[in-house]
Amino acid sequence: MATEAERSRTTVEELAARFRGEMIPLGSKFSYFTTLPMAEEDLRQYLNEPLAAISPAVVAVLPRVGILLAPYVEKGNGKSGDAVTFERPADARQMGCARRDVEGMTVLALGVKDVEVADYHYQLYSALATLVAERWSAEVQERFYRTIREELSAEVHGEVDDKSWHLKQALVRRQTNVRKETKLFREYARQAFEDTMTLYLHGTCCDIDIETGPRQMPSRYLRRRLELLMSLFPPPEGYAVLPEQLKGR
């Protein structure tokens, strides 16, 4: 007999297939469906405001994206896939975002209960940054690779986030010529792009603080990356990324 927790659990794949045709459009690329009641102000914070801050050049790269707002998202257990649940999962099984591709649409299921809006925004932008990295053009890839090689030549310490930090450490440890384009280099460069793009999107939308620490790259190099993304994916009119732009608005 199914437990109460199991009855409250539906896989993301099942929900995506069930509600794909009922998603509410938000522009040409985005649509959404919510599995729980949400006030207009909440929808503005979770959908309208973060999506309006995305560079049109980023939107052009993205596939059709359906955002599925849910109480919680639980990691699959091997027998079934990632799921939406109304009961809070154990911390080790709770996810910020799960993704499924359904009939020409990429569905992102995001948990909103007991989650700070800033953390929700991070999960959303991280998922979108991954989609951009899967579709980056040869020009974008070449220019970002060039930036990464310059940083490696200068032995720049640190990274934007933990994933790229660990891949950078693996590259430096295991590869003598760190500038050579190998599988290790490509994995690191792509993750560095994803992490930097996540920061860029989040910083365009919101006034965020970058955590300092021993793994954080120096600000001048981080600024160079952000300036590169600004040139490749200009922010929407009226939005700013860097502090001096905020003062000039």
C-alpha positions in Angstrom: 0.0 0.0 0.0 1.3 3.5 -0.9 2.3 5.7 2.0 1.1 9.3 2.3 4.5 10.6 1.2 4.4 8.4 -1.9 0.8 9.6 -2.8 2.0 13.2 -2.6 4.9 12.5 -5.0 4.6 12.8 -8.8 7.5 12.6 -11.1 8.5 15.7 -13.0 8.2 13.8 -16.2 4.6 12.9 -15.5 3.7 16.5 -14.5 5.5 17.9 -17.5 3.6 15.7 -19.9 0.3 16.3 -18.1 0.4 20.1 -17.9 2.5 21.0 -21.0 -0.6 22.1 -22.9 -1.9 24.1 -19.9 1.2 26.2 -19.4 0.6 30.0 -19.4 2.8 31.9 -21.9 5.2 34.5 -20.7 6.6 35.9 -23.9 7.8 33.9 -26.9 10.1 31.4 -25.1 8.7 31.0 -21.6 5.6 29.6 -20.1 4.6 28.4 -16.6 2.3 26.3 -14.5 2.0 26.3 -10.8 1.0 23.3 -8.7 0.2 25.5 -5.7 -1.8 28.7 -5.2 0.3 31.8 -5.6 -0.5 35.5 -5.2 0.2 37.9 -8.0 3.0 39.5 -6.0 4.7 36.1 -5.6 4.3 35.3 -9.3 6.0 38.6 -10.0 9.0 37.7 -7.8 9.3 34.2 -9.1 8.5 34.7 -12.8 8.0 38.2 -14.2 10.9 40.0 -12.6 13.7 37.4 -13.1 12.6 36.7 -16.7 12.4 40.4 -17.7 16.0 40.8 -16.6 17.4 38.2 -19.1 19.4 39.5 -22.0 17.4 39.2 -25.3 20.6 37.6 -26.8 20.3 34.8 -24.1 16.6 34.4 -24.7 17.3 33.9 -28.4 19.7 31.0 -27.7 17.3 29.2 -25.3 14.8 26.5 -26.3 11.2 26.8 -25.3 11.2 26.7 -21.5 8.3 25.7 -19.3 8.7 26.6 -15.6 6.8 24.3 -13.2 6.5 25.9 -9.7 6.2 23.3 -7.0 6.3 23.1 -3.2 9.4 20.8 -3.2 11.5 18.9 -5.7 12.9 15.5 -4.6 15.8 13.6 -6.2 15.0 10.3 -7.8 15.7 7.2 -5.9 16.8 4.9 -8.8 13.4 3.3 -9.1 11.7 6.5 -10.3 12.8 9.9 -11.5 13.0 13.3 -9.8 9.6 14.3 -8.4 7.5 17.1 -7.2 6.2 16.6 -3.7 4.0 18.4 -1.2 5.9 16.9 1.7 9.3 18.2 2.4 12.0 15.6 1.5 15.0 14.7 3.6 17.7 17.3 3.2 19.9 14.9 1.2 17.1 14.3 -1.3 15.8 17.8 -1.7 16.7 19.6 -5.0 16.3 23.2 -6.0 15.5 22.4 -9.7 14.9 19.3 -11.9 14.8 19.3 -15.7 13.0 17.2 -18.2 12.7 17.6 -22.0 9.1 17.0 -23.2 8.0 17.3 -26.9 10.1 20.3 -27.9 10.0 22.0 -24.5 12.5 22.0 -21.6 10.6 21.9 -18.4 12.2 23.2 -15.2 10.6 22.1 -12.0 11.5 24.5 -9.2 10.7 24.2 -5.5 9.5 27.4 -3.8 8.5 26.4 -0.2 11.0 27.2 2.5 13.2 28.7 -0.1 14.5 32.3 -0.1 13.6 34.2 -3.3 17.3 34.9 -3.9 18.1 31.1 -3.7 15.2 30.4 -6.1 16.5 32.9 -8.6 20.0 31.3 -8.4 18.5 27.9 -9.2 16.5 29.3 -12.1 19.5 31.1 -13.6 21.8 28.2 -13.1 19.4 26.0 -15.1 19.2 28.6 -17.8 23.0 29.0 -17.9 23.3 25.3 -18.5 20.9 25.6 -21.4 22.9 28.4 -22.9 26.2 26.4 -22.5 24.6 23.5 -24.4 23.9 25.9 -27.3 26.8 28.4 -27.2 28.0 29.5 -30.6 31.6 28.9 -31.9 32.3 32.6 -31.4 31.1 32.6 -27.8 33.1 29.4 -27.1 36.3 30.7 -28.7 36.2 34.0 -26.8 35.5 32.4 -23.5 38.2 29.8 -24.1 40.6 32.6 -24.8 39.7 34.3 -21.5 40.2 31.0 -19.6 43.6 30.4 -21.3 44.7 33.9 -20.3 43.7 33.3 -16.7 45.5 29.9 -16.6 48.6 31.5 -18.0 48.5 34.1 -15.3 47.9 31.4 -12.7 44.8 33.1 -11.5 43.6 31.6 -8.2 40.0 30.7 -7.5 36.7 30.4 -9.4 33.2 31.7 -9.4 31.5 28.6 -7.8 32.3 25.2 -6.4 31.8 23.1 -9.5 34.2 25.1 -11.6 36.7 25.3 -8.7 36.9 21.5 -8.4 37.2 21.1 -12.2 40.0 23.7 -12.3 41.9 21.9 -9.5 41.6 18.7 -11.4 42.9 20.3 -14.6 45.9 21.9 -12.8 46.8 18.7 -11.0 46.4 16.3 -13.9 47.5 18.3 -17.0 51.0 19.8 -17.6 49.9 22.2 -20.3 46.7 23.6 -18.9 46.1 25.7 -22.0 45.8 22.7 -24.3 42.3 21.9 -25.4 41.6 18.5 -23.9 38.5 16.9 -22.4 39.6 18.2 -19.0 40.0 21.7 -20.3 36.7 21.7 -22.1 34.8 20.4 -19.0 36.4 23.1 -16.9 35.9 25.9 -19.4 32.2 25.0 -19.9 31.5 24.8 -16.2 33.3 28.1 -15.7 31.1 29.6 -18.4 27.9 28.2 -16.7 28.9 29.5 -13.3 29.9 32.9 -14.7 26.7 33.1 -16.7 24.6 32.2 -13.6 26.3 35.1 -11.8 25.8 37.4 -14.7 22.0 36.7 -15.0 21.5 36.8 -11.3 23.4 40.1 -11.0 21.4 41.7 -13.8 18.2 40.9 -12.0 19.1 41.5 -8.4 21.5 43.4 -6.2 23.6 40.5 -5.0 26.7 40.1 -2.8 29.6 37.9 -4.0 30.8 35.8 -1.1 34.5 36.3 -0.4 36.7 33.4 0.5 39.8 31.4 -0.3 38.2 29.9 -3.4 36.9 33.2 -4.9 38.8 34.5 -7.9 40.2 38.1 -7.7 37.6 40.7 -8.6 39.5 42.2 -11.5 39.4 38.8 -13.3 35.7 38.2 -12.4 35.0 41.7 -13.8 36.7 40.8 -17.1 34.5 37.7 -17.5 31.3 39.8 -16.7 32.4 42.4 -19.2 32.9 39.7 -21.8 29.4 38.3 -21.2 28.0 41.9 -21.4 29.5 42.3 -24.8 28.2 38.9 -26.0 24.8 39.1 -24.3 23.9 42.7 -23.6 21.5 43.2 -20.7 18.0 44.5 -21.5 17.5 48.2 -21.7 17.3 49.8 -18.3 19.2 47.0 -16.5 22.7 47.3 -15.0 25.3 44.7 -14.0 28.4 46.5 -12.6 28.3 49.0 -9.7 29.1 52.1 -11.7 26.2 51.2 -14.0 23.9 51.1 -11.0 24.9 54.5 -10.0 24.3 55.9 -13.5 20.8 54.5 -13.8 
